[in-house]
Amino acid sequence: MFRRTFWFTAGAAAGVWATTKVNRKLKQLTPESLAAQAANKAIDAGHRLKDFALDVRDGMVQREAELDEVLGLNAPVDHELPGPRRQAAIENRNNPKYVERSTYSYNRNEDH
């Protein structure tokens, strides 16, 4: 008698467990649940992409600083022309002199 009761109880428990498991899986496969899961994954992917872009930007800034240091681009910039060139530019401001028969072409669309 106890054997039958034991197996009956074990079967009922297995049936309840299996039913619960199947119902949970069915709820996960509803369109609303699938849409929510897809939205969450898209948001996570967006966050990972943003983190990647920020890492790339930090790397670019670091590399630019290294290149600026190596190339000496951090030196102060003097925005004025050197003395003789500046004086010549001021003197010829109203009457510029162009060299005739120059090899320089003023046609910017020229390919040759």
C-alpha positions, -999 to 999 in steps of 0.1 A, spaced: 0 0 0 28 24 8 46 16 -24 15 26 -44 11 58 -24 48 67 -29 47 62 -67 14 80 -70 29 110 -51 61 108 -72 41 108 -104 19 137 -93 49 157 -83 66 150 -116 34 160 -134 32 193 -115 69 200 -122 66 192 -159 34 213 -162 50 242 -145 81 240 -167 60 238 -199 38 268 -188 69 289 -181 84 281 -215 51 289 -232 50 323 -215 85 330 -227 74 323 -263 45 347 -264 49 376 -288 50 401 -260 77 383 -242 97 378 -273 94 415 -282 105 425 -247 135 401 -249 145 415 -283 142 451 -270 164 443 -240 190 427 -262 190 457 -285 195 480 -256 223 459 -243 239 459 -278 236 497 -280 253 501 -246 281 478 -257 285 497 -290 285 531 -271 312 518 -247 333 506 -277 330 540 -294 341 557 -262 370 534 -259 380 541 -295 377 578 -290 399 576 -258 425 557 -278 424 582 -306 429 611 -282 458 593 -265 474 584 -299 470 620 -311 487 633 -279 516 609 -285 520 620 -321 517 657 -312 545 651 -286 567 632 -310 562 657 -339 565 687 -317 531 701 -325 526 712 -289 549 741 -293 534 776 -291 522 790 -324 533 824 -336 505 837 -358 524 867 -372 545 865 -403 582 868 -399 595 904 -401 607 908 -437 578 888 -452 553 907 -431 568 941 -441 568 931 -478 532 920 -476 521 953 -460 540 974 -485 525 955 -515 490 952 -502 474 976 -527 497 969 -556 506 932 -557 532 923 -583 528 890 -601 555 873 -620 548 872 -657 555 839 -675 552 820 -643 550 782 -643 524 784 -616 489 780 -630 459 798 -615 435 772 -630 427 751 -600 408 725 -621 438 717 -642 450 682 -637 484 685 -655 
